[in-house]
Every structure is written in C-alpha cells, then in structure tokens.
Amino acid sequence: MNGVASVSFHQGALINPTHREKTYNVVLFSAARTKSALLMVDASDEMHLKIIPNGYLLSKQGLHWTVEEGGGGYIDYETIANFVDSLSSKKVSRVKLIASTSGC
C-alpha cells in the first residue's frame, strides 16, 4: 500500500447544496492517472471530518473521465465525470500513502 498518490480537492457541494461551504470533494488519482476515486467529506463539525457515504470510482476513457461505480443516476454520473475532468487539468498535490491498521 505504501506509495504516492496525486490529490486534488474542491470546496462546495456538487449535487446537493446542503452544507455547501462545509463540504470538501477530494479526488485521488492513481499513479498512471487512469483511475480515480472521488470522496466527499463533511467538515461541518469543527472537531471531526466525516466521509459522506457516497463516493465514486472513475476511469479515464481517452481524454475524459467516466464513472464506473458510485451512488446516483446518469445525471449524477455525468456531473461527477465532468467535475473530475475539470479537476484533473488543474494543479494537484502529491501525498504519501501509508498502510495503517489503527484507523484513519
């Protein structure tokens, strides 16, 4: 599991505007930038971050991202894919991945 991932993030809700300013969307890109995962984080509690159980797995098809798995229907999938398309062309951060058995 040890390795490095590219990460990009955006503040604000993508589909449901509830807690817009307290939601962060984090995209993790594989090293080859052919797979990605979108996680949504609720930061409304100043002491804790909560992963919203509605993540998405995507793959790159040519120049664009396509949702492979996740909650929502076709319109949500198109919105998510377009969002990841836009984030993938922006500056990303690199994070070191470290396996842990004690939680996050």
C-alpha positions in Angstrom: 0.0 0.0 0.0 2.9 2.4 0.5 3.2 4.7 -2.4 2.3 8.2 -3.7 -1.0 9.5 -5.0 -2.0 12.7 -6.7 -4.8 14.5 -4.9 -7.0 17.4 -5.9 -9.8 19.0 -3.9 -12.7 21.4 -4.2 -14.8 23.1 -1.5 -18.6 23.0 -2.1 -21.3 20.5 -2.8 -21.5 19.1 -6.3 -25.1 17.7 -6.3 -26.8 18.5 -3.0 -26.3 22.2 -1.9 -26.8 21.4 1.8 -23.7 22.4 3.8 -22.1 23.7 0.6 -19.4 25.6 2.4 -18.7 22.7 4.8 -18.3 20.0 2.1 -14.9 19.1 0.5 -14.6 16.9 -2.6 -11.3 15.0 -2.7 -10.2 13.2 -5.8 -7.4 10.7 -5.5 -5.7 9.8 -8.8 -3.8 6.6 -9.5 -0.1 6.9 -10.3 -0.8 6.3 -14.0 -3.7 8.8 -13.9 -6.1 6.2 -15.4 -8.2 5.6 -12.3 -9.5 7.9 -9.6 -11.7 8.0 -6.6 -13.9 10.9 -5.5 -14.6 11.1 -1.8 -16.9 13.7 -0.2 -16.1 15.0 3.2 -18.4 16.8 5.6 -16.4 19.3 7.7 -19.4 20.9 9.5 -18.2 19.7 12.9 -15.0 21.7 13.6 -13.5 18.8 15.6 -14.1 15.9 13.2 -14.2 15.1 9.5 -16.9 12.7 8.3 -16.7 10.8 5.0 -20.1 11.1 3.2 -21.0 7.5 2.2 -21.5 8.4 -1.5 -18.1 8.0 -3.2 -17.4 7.3 -6.8 -14.8 5.3 -8.7 -13.8 6.6 -12.1 -11.6 5.5 -15.1 -10.1 7.6 -17.8 -11.6 6.9 -21.3 -9.5 8.7 -23.8 -9.3 12.3 -22.7 -12.3 12.2 -20.3 -13.3 10.5 -17.0 -16.2 8.0 -16.7 -17.9 6.9 -13.6 -17.5 3.1 -13.1 -19.2 2.9 -9.7 -21.0 5.1 -7.2 -24.3 6.4 -5.9 -26.6 8.3 -8.1 -28.0 8.0 -11.6 -27.0 9.0 -15.0 -27.2 12.8 -14.4 -25.1 12.5 -11.3 -22.6 10.4 -13.1 -22.3 13.0 -15.9 -21.9 15.8 -13.3 -19.2 13.8 -11.4 -17.3 12.9 -14.6 -17.3 16.5 -15.8 -16.2 17.6 -12.3 -13.2 15.2 -12.3 -12.4 16.2 -15.9 -12.1 19.9 -14.7 -10.0 19.0 -11.6 -7.7 16.7 -13.4 -6.4 19.5 -15.5 -5.6 21.7 -12.5 -2.6 21.6 -10.2 -2.6 18.5 -7.9 -0.8 17.8 -4.7 1.2 14.6 -4.0 0.6 12.6 -0.8 2.4 9.6 0.6 0.2 6.6 1.2 1.0 4.6 4.3 -0.8 1.5 5.4 -2.4 1.6 8.8 -4.2 -0.9 11.0 -5.2 1.6 13.6 -7.8 3.5 11.6 -7.6 6.8 9.7 
